[in-house]
Amino acid sequence: MMLPLVLYDILSELPGNNWSSNPAKPRFVLSYKDLPFVTLWVEYSDIPIAMKAIGAKPNKRRDGSDVYTVPVLSDPNTGALITDSLEIASYLEKTYPEKPIFPNNSEPLIRAFDSTYGSLLRPAIKFIFARCTEILSPASAKFFIKARSIDTPLPWNAKHDEDWELLEKGYNTVYEWYQKTDGKWIMGHTVSYADIVVACELLWYKRVLREDQWVRISSWNGGKWAQVLADVEKECKLA
């Protein structure tokens, strides 16, 4: 009998705990592939200690330095221990190929999509980081600020209106990508990890931002983004 996989995710003070986009991605993939799993919640401030304790590999910051991150996936069926949401997705696809998330050998293209999507939105997320500090414990909020300000310098709320404009501009571009397909998914009529990447970023906004802020994002491009999130959640049986 298959043993449940173990997903390490980040604790918060929100109902249900989940909030971060990166751990959400493997959760969506595991659910989509109907794989049994359990979630172990880690305080943000405890991530380095906890991940070192289980033998997880550090990830890399953009400057090349090591950083311990979540998600990490432990698979007791194979002994694998994988760091990083994209590498977890790749592992799950190779190990459990039923219900593919990289259909038609699309993993190289979707890796490029993931990088481009992140680069497009990264300049706009400072005000979202500011909100993240409000849903974490005091110790984790302090650690979050210290860790995230290395790549995204403070202050995070200084250009609030400009960041909103950048975010909307970014999603106008992503909307154009979707408009070039003949279906509701990035790959047309076939759901893929690319759609999960988009949905999990949107889920982060929905969980962390105020309701009126999420409504604002939901209204862009004719309600496209609320619909993408709802469609992917339904496909992954997380609705």
Stockholm file with secondary structure:
# STOCKHOLM 1.0

chainA/1-239         MMLPLVLYDILSELPGNNWSSNPAKPRFVLSYKDLPFVTLWVEYSDIPIAMKAIGAKPNKRRDGSDVYTVPVLSDPNTGALITDSLEIASYLEKTYPEKPIFPNNSEPLIRAFDSTYGSLLRPAIKFIFARCTEILSPASAKFFIKARSIDTPLPWNAKHDEDWELLEKGYNTVYEWYQKTDGKWIMGHTVSYADIVVACELLWYKRVLREDQWVRISSWNGGKWAQVLADVEKECKLA
#=GR chainA/1-239 SS CCCCEEEEEECCSSTTSCCCHHHHHHHHHHHHTTCCEEEEEECGGGHHHHHHHHTCCCEECTTSCEECCSCEEEETTTTEEEESHHHHHHHHHHHSCSSCSSGGGCHHHHHHHHHHHHHHHGGGCHHHHHHHTTSSCHHHHHHHHHHHTTTSCSCSSTTHHHHHHHHHHHHHHHHHHHHTSSSSBTBBTBCCHHHHHHHHHHHHHHHHSCHHHHHHHHHGGGGHHHHHHHHHHHHTTCC
#=GC SS_cons         CCCCEEEEEECCSSTTSCCCHHHHHHHHHHHHTTCCEEEEEECGGGHHHHHHHHTCCCEECTTSCEECCSCEEEETTTTEEEESHHHHHHHHHHHSCSSCSSGGGCHHHHHHHHHHHHHHHGGGCHHHHHHHTTSSCHHHHHHHHHHHTTTSCSCSSTTHHHHHHHHHHHHHHHHHHHHTSSSSBTBBTBCCHHHHHHHHHHHHHHHHSCHHHHHHHHHGGGGHHHHHHHHHHHHTTCC
//
